[in-house]
Amino acid sequence: MKRSASVVLILFLSLTCIAIAQQPASTAITATEGATSNPPINPLQIALLHWYPANRITQFAVGWDPVAMAFDGASLWVSNVAGANVTRIRPSDGLILGTFPVGIEPWGIVFDGANIWVANNGDFTLTELRGSDGTKLRTVQVPGGTYFLAFDGNGLWVTNPAGNSVTKVRVTDGAILRSFPVGTAPSGIAFDGRNVWVANEQDNTVTKLRASDGKNLGSFKVGNIPNSIAFDGTNIWVTNAGDTTVTKLRAADGALQGTFTVGLSPDGLTFDGRNVWVAVSGTNSVVKLNAADGSILGTFPVGGVPEGMAFDGANVWVANESSSTISKL
């Protein structure tokens, strides 16, 4: 008796499903009749737990006024300009692993393969911290000022805004090797595998230096108040903090490849292997650009006055100066 009832119930449900499936489209409730129209659900997205729109941006508190950051392969290091220190973060969960005192007004920060170097803009020094535990190894005085940093595999390059130059420092012992003239008020700096590129804020140019000997290979016009620089494997990207654009130059010869609007006062930027991410401090957001053509792929809200950026191999990070936080995208 129970088996017969079960068979009847299954048959009834099957017929009901068929009837619903064959119902004419005209009897369905349409969006114009007041129902909500939802996009189709992709089963693969459900399986990956990415089937609904969500804000995946996470923020973590760090020190006072974070402005720049560097990734060492395991930890993220953040320079806190008002705190005269740097914070070490575990990228997986944002856990603070330590806070380490450096010089006055730390700005640029870079990893040399073993240790962390910090440019202290307020006292014209560099601080070297051991990458494994943050122990201070040395302090180096640099004439002309210290602002941003780049590592070329052998030497450390430091922009000197007061001296309109860049200084090359030997990382093994902190010895100053030589200074090279560039444009007026040099700021951001990047290494492309062979050459060093420097953004000169007050003459709206970028200078290209040969890393092996510092020879000046050219000066190239960009936008208003060029600030930060990133290399994408082929091209150089420059944020123009005095307007709303970023400039793309071909690294081989400095030829202009495009100028792209991103928003008011673009600042830091980073490359993730495919896209260029730009911190737009005037709108408290980060803009994602397709590196191939400069098209905007997305705009993401972050903290107050986003500046320096870094990529850890999985996520993009940005330092939010006025909110004393970092955002993970």
Beta strands, then each sheet from edge to edge (+ up, - down):
strand 1: 58-61
strand 2: 66-71
strand 3: 76-80
strand 4: 85-90
strand 5: 95-101
strand 6: 106-111
strand 7: 115-120
strand 8: 125-130
strand 9: 136-141
strand 10: 149-151
strand 11: 155-160
strand 12: 165-170
strand 13: 176-181
strand 14: 186-191
strand 15: 195-200
strand 16: 205-210
strand 17: 216-221
strand 18: 226-231
strand 19: 235-240
strand 20: 245-250
strand 21: 256-261
strand 22: 266-271
strand 23: 275-280
strand 24: 285-290
strand 25: 296-301
strand 26: 306-311
strand 27: 316-320
strand 28: 325-328
sheet 1: 1+ 28- 27+ 26-
sheet 2: 2+ 3- 4+ 5-
sheet 3: 6+ 7- 8+ 9-
sheet 4: 10+ 11- 12+ 13-
sheet 5: 14+ 15- 16+ 17-
sheet 6: 18+ 19- 20+ 21-
sheet 7: 22+ 23- 24+ 25-
end
